[in-house]
Amino acid sequence: MDIEGINSKKFTKFITLLNNIKEGELHIGNSNLGLQYGYRHKSSQYISKPFIKLYYKPIELVNNSPLFYKTFLEQEYGRGAYRLKLARIEGTIKNKTHLRSLGIKDNRFRVVLDKLTPKRIAGILGSFLDRHLKIKKDESFNVMENLRGVSFMSKNDIDLTLLVKSYIKRGYTLEMIQNTLKLAYESMELHRTTIYRRLNKVRKIFRYLIENDEDLKVEKSFLEFLSLIFGEVI
């Protein structure tokens, strides 16, 4: 799946934020700009740890496909072709079993092509990335421990705002923040109504910060990016 209109600087911030959530194979340089999770050749992990990578296409073409670049891109766009704003998300469906796990039962080529609409591809790639980024219960509480300096139990809105901002700067989406805090509130045996009220306040704080906090402009773009790839249900 291609992401058009994104420059290399913003893409670098995107993959750095992703890598902060879950460390992968990160490359930031003049010859390679991208992030990879999983490996194509490890077929035994194709469902639990599917291969997915995000990379900046112009840099990849210049360094890995120079003949194609010079023959087609420079001919079409001139010598400034390397300035094309284009990133790519690429994943691998390993075999029939993997295909069926994604809800596609028939592996005949024309059927697969018909099923893999752009929206479906976005959903599948989003699910691949989610396999690597998903926050488990124990990891959520580890994050809480790391942020002990800001009390998530305080009723003071200032404390809660600082906590939410800390999560956003780590690359967390609203859903991830709410899920993490929900686990904490449940462990405190709070009433469901209290939990709902607190999570609703978190939502309001999150939206306020994203729209108004100058420090979070990058995170806002990053969240829009995540919304693009996670927005479709398989």
N, C-alpha and C positions, 0 to 999 in steps of 0.2 A: 504494500500500500504506500502510495506516495503522499507526502505532505508538501504542498507547494506554497511558495511565498515566505519561507522561513530562512533567515540568513544564518550563516555559520556561527555567529556570536550567540544568537539566541538558542540555536540548536545545542551548542556546547553547554549552556546553562541548563537546558532540558535534561540532557543525559547525565550531567553532574548531579542534579537533583534526584534523578532516578537511582543513580549509584549510591546516593546517600541513604535512600530507603533500603535498598538491598544491593550489596556490593556484587558487581559482575566483572566482566573483562572490559575495562574502560580504556579507550585510546583517544588521547587528545594531542594532536600534532599536525604538522604540515602534510604528512603523507597518509594519515589515517585518523578519521574523526568519527568515533562511534562507540557503541556499547553493546555487548553480547552477553546473553544468558544461555546456558546449556551448550551442547555440542551436537553437530549433525551425526557424527559417527557413533554416538552412544545410544544405540537403538533401544536398549533395555529401559531407558528413562524417557522415552519419547512422549509419554502421557504425563508423568509426574513432573518432569523437568524438560519441557519441549524446547527445541532450539528456537531462539528469536534474537534478532539483532536490529539495531537502529543505527543508521549511518548516513553521513552526508554525501550525497551522490556525486556532485561535481568533483570533490576531492578524490573519491574512489575511482572515478573515470580517468582523471588525469594520471593517477599513479598506477592503476591496474589495467586500464584499457586504453592506452595512449593512441593506438591505431584507430580505434572506433571514435575516440574523442576528436582526433584531428580530421578524420575522414568525414564524419557526419556533423558533430556539434559545431566545430569551428566553421565548417562550410555554411551551416545554418545561422549561427549566432555571431560569428566572427571571433576574434581572439579573446574577447571578453566572456566567452562561453563558460569559463570556470566560475564566473560570478552568478550563474544561475542559482536561484533560491529553491533548492529541492532536497528534501530528506526522504529516506525510505525506511519502512519497517518491513522486515522480511522474516518469515517463519517457515518451518518445514512440517508437512503432514507426512509421516514416515511410511505408513502402510494402510491396508484395509481396516485393521483393528483401530488404528488411530483415527481414521476417517469416521468410522462408526461411533467412536466415543464423542465425536463432535456433532452427532445427530444426522449424519448423511449415511444412509444404509446401502445405497446402490453405488458401486464404485466404477460403473461404466463411464467412460471419459466424457461423453456428451452430457450425461446426467450431472456429473460433478461440475462441469462448466456452467450448467444451468443453475445449479444450487449456489455456486460461489459468486453471488452478486457482490458488488462493492460493500454494501452494508453488512453482509454476512462475513466477508473477509475481515472487515474492521472488528466485528464481534469475536471472530476466532483469534485474531492477533491479540485482541484485548484479553481474551481468556488465557493465552499463552503467557503474556506478561504478568497477568494476575497470579499465575502459578508460582512465579518467582517473587512477587512483591507482597503477597498476602501476609498480613500480620497475625500471628498466632497469639493465643491467650498469654502464654508465658512471656513472649516478646513484648506484649503490651505493658505488662507490669515492670519489665526491665526498663522500658522507656520512662515509666513513672519514677522509678528509682533515680534515673539519670537527671530528672527534672525536679529533684527534691527541693531545690531552692525556691520553687514556685508551688505553693500549696494548692493542689486541685480540690482539696476538701474545704477550702475557705469559701464563705458565702460572699465574700467581697468581690464585686464585679471586676475590680482592677486586677486582682490575682487571676481570675478566670480568663480575662482578656490577655494577660501576659502568657498564660499557659497555651491558649489557642494560637497565639502568634508564634510561640516556640515550635508548636507542631507544624504550622504552615511552613515555617522556614526550614523544617526538616523534609518538606516535600509531601506532607500528609494532605489527603483530600478531606472534605467535610465528612464523608462517610467513614473514613478511617479514624478521624478524631472522635466522632460520636461513638463508634464501636468500641474504641479503647476506653473512653470515659464510662460508657455503659457497663462494661465489665467491672470497672473500679466501683461504680455506684452499687452494682449488684452485690459485690463482695462486702460492701458496707451494710447490706440488707436494708437499703432504703426502699420506701414504698414506691410502687410503680408510678403513681401520680407525681411524686417528687422527682423521680428519674426523668419522666417525660418533660416536666417543667424545666429541669436543668439542661437537658439536651436541646430543648427549644431555644433556651437562652444562648447555648453554644452556637446554634445555627445563626442566630441574629448577630452575635459577635463576629462570627466567621465572615459573614457577608459584609458587615461594616468594615472590617479590616481589609478585606480584598478590594473593596471599592475606594477606601479612603487612605490607607496606610502607604506612604511613598516607598517604604522599604520592601513592599510585597508585590511590586509591579511584575517582577520576573515570575513569582509564584502564581500570579493570576494567569499569565500566559501559559504556564506549565499546567495549571488545572484545566484550562480550556483544551490543551493538548490531550490530557488524560480523558477528558470528557468525550473527545472525538473517538478514541479507540475503545473506550469502555461503554460508550453510549448505546450500543446495539446488543440486545440479548440474543444468544445463539438459539 
